[in-house]
């Protein structure tokens, strides 16, 4: 098969290729591997047998072009390419995202992809790159419509801690900020964002946002903060108090 050889056994299969040697693939990982066309598919030949993860929860096989991870709670999922590179940079399953819970899929309305993990997701985009979104920031991002919403794709991983233990992600057209005292709220780039920046962002006198931007009577927009508000009318921003 695919320039190598394979032999079936009761509970799995042994694959051999000159570059990778003989490796066992079995169980749920073997099922996913075969579902992805085995060595003739995107993963290529296995480079390792099944290995226990350091935390004892899961197991994985490494392949020429990716990995398959399994836990009883999350099932078996392929991680490969740019998503695998980013997940590895964050510490694999020992990092902030945990184990994969979904396979990578194309984003529905814009060029890119997303893969779900226990505590977040990794997005790829030709323009914005490869970045993760997690926790309550991911929750707010979802409320706004994910990458199809007003913020577009993420263009940074989560940044922080900042004031009062807060964190934020940058997106194509704005940021989402979260702190334990204020929750998670979006900050589109524009006059309100610029006015907030002029007084020091979350580190300044207004603190964190406590709402998304919303329309106000008479035209214009407003956003509430811990210690004040910013309104915009006719393109002019006003900070109070």
C-alpha positions in Angstrom: 0.0 0.0 0.0 1.3 3.4 -1.0 4.8 2.1 -1.6 4.9 0.2 1.7 3.3 -2.9 3.2 0.6 -3.7 5.8 -0.6 -6.7 7.7 -3.9 -7.0 9.6 -4.2 -8.4 13.1 -7.2 -9.0 15.4 -7.2 -5.5 17.0 -5.2 -3.4 14.5 -2.8 -3.2 11.6 1.0 -3.0 11.3 2.3 -0.7 8.5 5.8 -0.7 7.1 7.6 1.8 4.9 11.4 2.3 4.4 11.3 5.8 5.8 9.2 5.1 8.9 9.8 1.5 9.8 7.1 -0.9 11.1 4.5 0.7 13.3 1.3 -0.5 15.0 -2.0 1.5 14.5 -5.0 0.2 16.4 -8.3 0.9 18.2 -10.0 4.2 17.8 -6.9 5.9 16.4 -6.7 3.1 13.7 -10.4 3.7 12.8 -9.8 7.4 12.3 -6.6 6.7 10.3 -8.4 4.3 8.0 -11.3 6.7 7.7 -8.7 9.2 6.3 -7.6 6.6 3.7 -4.7 5.3 5.7 -1.2 5.7 4.2 -2.7 6.8 0.9 -4.4 9.8 2.6 -3.3 13.1 3.9 -1.5 11.6 7.0 0.9 9.3 5.2 2.5 6.4 7.1 2.7 6.2 10.9 6.0 7.3 12.4 5.3 5.9 15.9 3.2 3.3 17.6 0.5 4.4 20.0 2.0 6.5 22.8 0.5 7.6 26.1 0.3 11.3 26.7 2.2 12.7 29.7 -1.1 13.5 31.6 -2.2 9.9 31.4 -5.6 10.9 29.8 -5.0 10.1 26.2 -2.9 8.4 23.5 -1.6 9.4 20.1 0.1 8.1 17.0 2.4 10.4 15.0 2.2 10.2 11.2 4.3 11.6 8.4 1.9 14.6 8.0 0.1 14.9 11.3 -1.1 13.2 14.4 -4.2 11.5 15.7 -5.1 12.0 19.4 -7.5 10.1 21.5 -9.1 10.3 24.9 -12.2 8.5 26.1 -13.9 11.8 26.7 -13.1 13.5 23.4 -12.7 10.6 20.9 -10.0 10.4 18.2 -9.2 13.3 16.0 -6.6 14.3 13.4 -4.4 17.4 14.0 -2.2 18.4 11.1 -0.6 21.2 9.2 -0.7 24.8 10.4 -3.2 23.9 13.2 -0.8 21.3 14.5 2.1 23.7 14.4 0.2 26.3 16.5 -1.1 23.7 18.9 2.4 22.4 19.4 3.8 25.9 20.0 1.2 26.2 22.8 2.2 22.9 24.4 0.0 20.3 22.7 -2.7 18.9 25.1 -0.8 20.3 28.0 -1.3 23.8 26.8 -4.3 26.1 27.3 -6.5 24.5 24.6 -6.5 20.8 25.9 -7.3 18.0 23.5 -9.0 18.2 20.1 -12.7 17.6 20.2 -13.4 18.1 16.5 -11.6 17.6 13.2 -10.5 20.6 11.2 -13.2 21.9 8.9 -13.4 24.7 6.3 -15.0 27.9 7.6 -18.4 28.2 5.8 -18.4 31.8 4.4 -14.8 32.9 4.2 -11.6 31.1 3.1 -10.0 29.5 6.1 -10.5 26.6 8.6 -11.2 26.0 12.3 -10.6 23.1 14.7 -12.3 22.8 18.0 -10.4 21.9 21.2 -11.6 21.3 24.8 -11.1 25.0 25.8 -11.1 26.9 22.5 -10.5 26.7 18.8 -7.7 27.3 16.3 -8.5 29.3 13.2 -6.6 29.6 10.0 -7.0 32.4 7.4 -4.9 33.3 4.4 -5.0 37.0 5.5 -5.0 36.7 9.3 -2.8 33.7 9.9 -3.2 30.9 12.4 -4.4 31.9 15.9 -6.4 30.5 18.9 -9.4 31.9 20.7 -10.5 30.4 24.0 -12.7 30.6 27.0 -15.2 33.5 27.5 -13.5 35.4 24.6 -14.5 32.6 22.3 -18.0 32.7 23.8 -18.4 36.4 22.9 -16.8 35.8 19.5 -19.5 33.1 18.9 -22.3 35.5 19.9 -21.1 37.9 17.3 -21.1 35.3 14.5 -17.6 33.8 14.6 -15.5 34.8 11.6 -18.6 35.7 9.6 -19.4 38.4 12.2 -18.2 42.0 12.3 -14.8 41.2 13.7 -13.6 38.7 11.1 -10.8 36.2 11.8 -8.5 36.3 14.9 -5.1 37.9 14.2 -3.5 37.2 17.5 -3.7 34.5 20.2 -5.0 35.5 23.6 -2.8 38.2 25.1 -2.4 38.8 28.8 -2.6 39.0 31.7 -3.3 42.7 31.7 -5.1 44.9 34.3 -6.9 43.0 37.0 -6.0 39.7 35.3 -7.7 40.5 32.1 -7.0 39.2 28.6 -7.8 40.1 25.0 -7.6 38.8 21.4 -7.1 40.9 18.3 -9.3 40.3 15.3 -9.3 41.7 11.8 -11.6 44.7 12.6 -11.5 44.9 16.4 -10.6 43.3 19.7 -12.5 41.3 22.4 -11.5 42.1 26.0 -12.2 40.0 29.1 -11.6 40.4 32.8 -13.0 38.7 35.9 -14.7 41.9 37.0 -16.2 43.0 33.7 -16.8 40.0 31.5 -16.1 39.7 27.8 -17.0 42.5 25.3 -16.1 43.5 21.8 -14.3 46.7 20.8 -14.5 47.3 17.1 -11.8 49.6 15.7 -13.1 53.1 15.1 -13.9 56.4 16.9 -14.9 54.8 20.2 -11.8 52.5 20.3 -9.6 55.5 19.4 -11.1 57.6 22.2 -10.7 54.8 24.7 -7.0 54.5 23.6 -6.5 58.2 24.1 -7.1 57.7 27.8 -5.1 54.6 28.3 -7.3 51.7 27.2 -8.1 49.3 30.1 -5.3 50.8 32.1 -6.7 54.3 32.0 -9.5 56.0 33.8 -12.4 54.3 32.1 -11.2 50.7 32.8 -12.7 47.8 30.8 -15.7 47.9 28.5 -18.9 46.6 30.2 -21.0 46.4 27.1 -20.7 46.1 23.3 -21.4 49.2 21.2 -25.0 50.0 20.7 -27.1 52.6 18.9 -28.4 55.7 20.8 -31.3 58.0 20.2 -30.6 60.8 17.7 -28.1 58.8 15.8 -24.7 57.6 16.9 -23.3 54.9 19.2 -22.4 54.4 22.8 -20.2 52.0 24.7 -20.2 51.6 28.5 -17.1 51.1 30.6 -16.4 50.4 34.2 -15.9 54.1 35.1 -17.6 56.0 32.3 -19.1 56.0 28.8 -18.0 57.0 25.3 -20.5 58.2 22.8 -20.0 59.1 19.1 -22.2 61.4 17.1 -21.5 62.8 13.7 -18.1 61.1 13.9 -17.1 62.9 17.1 -16.3 60.9 20.2 -17.2 62.3 23.7 -15.9 60.7 26.9 -17.9 61.0 30.2 -17.2 61.7 32.9 
